[in-house]
Amino acid sequence: MALKVAIVGRPNVGKSTLFNRLVGKRLALVDDRPGVTRDRRYADGNIGDMDLTLIDTAGYEDVTDESLESRMREQTEAALEDADLIMFMMDAREGVTALDRIFADRLRHQHKPVVLLANKSESRESGGGIGEAYALGFGEPVAISAEHGEGMADLYAAIVAASADIFIEEVDEPDKPIRIAIIGRPNAGKSTLINRLIGEDRMLTGPEAGITRDSISVDWEYEGHNIRLVDTAGMRRKARVQEKLEKLSVADTIRAITFAEVVVLVMDKDDAFDTQDLQLADLVEREGRALVYVAAKWDLETEPQSKLAKLSQMAEDKLPQLKGSPFVALSSHSGRGVERLMPAVLQAHATWSVKVKTKDLNTWLALATQRHPPPAVDGKRIKPKYMAQTKARPPTFVLMASRAESMPEQYKRYLVNNLRESFDLPGTPIRLIVKSGSENPYAPGGSKSGPERYKGDAKTAPRRVIKKAEREDRLSNLPGKALEQKKAGKGKTKPLAGLKASANKKAGSSVAVQKGARGGARQVSRSGRVRTGQKHAPKK
């Protein structure tokens, strides 16, 4: 298990900047204005060869009333109780302030090792502030620059020295958790719902709208399942988002939806399924995530049965692409109906991860196309061939068909709706990809049919054909050279066209007349010998 370190200090001293540097990602929102961070955030990081569990906290305010700053101070105190080591950060440019001294007195009662950090020490103006930091009573301050990464080696040495006596218990790593993002408009009750689920005041809540700015993740265990709940900032309409900080919050919420597996859309029961809620649900469907509807503040409803039926019908009419998504009505404040949320989430996750056998898909495809064949486009039929599931999360299917590019969108919707109904896939996004295939790749000789059988050596061409081809290859393509080669080949003996057959076809009788060397006609036997009366006649 990693060393748990809390980064604390007054507002706008650079706590979130150091948190992002040690984590290695821009998880926490950073802005020049003070008080950007409000909730405490946990993340895994490291410095050198040391693994850390970092806790980013809100700026410490010395108030004890019912204001938002007082609730932020309670979150910081909870982080101090949970940490093994405390990194107390002050601004070296401004020096030690009165709030720093008040917070230092508060840290002395923790009886935990404290590392004093003098941030923003990259300039000459920080020299006096570093000297003042000795007065806080935590030893020599570590001069760092979280923005520029200076002083990290000194910080590593200070953490190693301060944690020498801390015992870190080794704990087995848990299984991969199910990531659940809680989204909705501002002041819909998202943080209150998470606090009700986990049974503690983990998230900062209140009547003010837009309290949550960062996407805060909370690890939790529910009936043997590892759960990671992600609380997100409320998303208003894009036209109303003007400030830079709110734009960063919206971008962080969209990132949380992208990395989630199940998304819980929290809506106010009196204003459910307005334009912003529909856009959020459509974004979840386009990202391919499972969706669960939640109607919050249900304890204030006077006619719950009729209202629930009306909202369910509204979800079917306005979001047909997510037909069958679970709908849960609850009250986060009183706890009414909260016990029905997690079973619906787990069911949506199981449906989102389903895998269908190829045999069952092709049986269904034959019945679906027989019931409603594809329409003919430009007088030509579209013939579906076979179907297979390529991946899950979300379920993605590939349909091989002739003239796939001409298949109408309404017929694809028919297949998706029939597929959802036949294999019991309510609410989950389904991806259907139609491709044109000339042949079945699993058929013999296809690309996925395996190695072909050995069928023996190929038959060779006849010998005379080969000799003829070789003779033609020997002839040059040049006109003059080819003519010389043809003339050279005319010296061979060729039988004449006129043949004289003898009366008796005995051996030695002449069968042809060939021109001799001196122009006279000579008799030629069957064996090719020239019969002549001269004993010493010249041979051809």
Sequence and secondary structure as in RCSB ss.txt:
>XXXX:A:sequence
MALKVAIVGRPNVGKSTLFNRLVGKRLALVDDRPGVTRDRRYADGNIGDMDLTLIDTAGYEDVTDESLESRMREQ
TEAALEDADLIMFMMDAREGVTALDRIFADRLRHQHKPVVLLANKSESRESGGGIGEAYALGFGEPVAISAEHGE
GMADLYAAIVAASADIFIEEVDEPDKPIRIAIIGRPNAGKSTLINRLIGEDRMLTGPEAGITRDSISVDWEYEGH
NIRLVDTAGMRRKARVQEKLEKLSVADTIRAITFAEVVVLVMDKDDAFDTQDLQLADLVEREGRALVYVAAKWDL
ETEPQSKLAKLSQMAEDKLPQLKGSPFVALSSHSGRGVERLMPAVLQAHATWSVKVKTKDLNTWLALATQRHPPP
AVDGKRIKPKYMAQTKARPPTFVLMASRAESMPEQYKRYLVNNLRESFDLPGTPIRLIVKSGSENPYAPGGSKSG
PERYKGDAKTAPRRVIKKAEREDRLSNLPGKALEQKKAGKGKTKPLAGLKASANKKAGSSVAVQKGARGGARQVS
RSGRVRTGQKHAPKK
>XXXX:A:secstr
  EEEEEEESTTSSHHHHHHHHHTS  S   SSS    S EEEEEEETTEEEEEEE        SSSHHHHHHHH
HHHHHHH SEEEEEEETTT   HHHHHHHHHHTTS S EEEEEES SSGGGHHHHHHGGGGSSSS EE BTTTTB
THHHHHHHHHHHTTT            EEEEEEESTTSSHHHHHHHHHTS  S   SSTT   S EEEEEEETTE
EEEEEE      GGG  SHHHHHHHHHHHHHHHH SEEEEEEEGGGTT HHHHHHHHHHHHHT EEEEEEE GGG
 S HHHHHHHHHHHHHHH GGGTT  EEE  TTT TTGGGHHHHHHHHHHHHT    HHHHHHHHHHHHHHS   
 BTTB   EEEEEEEETTTTEEEEEETTGGG  HHHHHHHHHHHHHHTT  SS  EEEEE  SS TTSTTSTTS 
            HHHHHHHHHHHHS SSHHHHHHHHHHGGGS    S B   SS  TT   EEEE TTS EEEE 
TTS EE S TT    
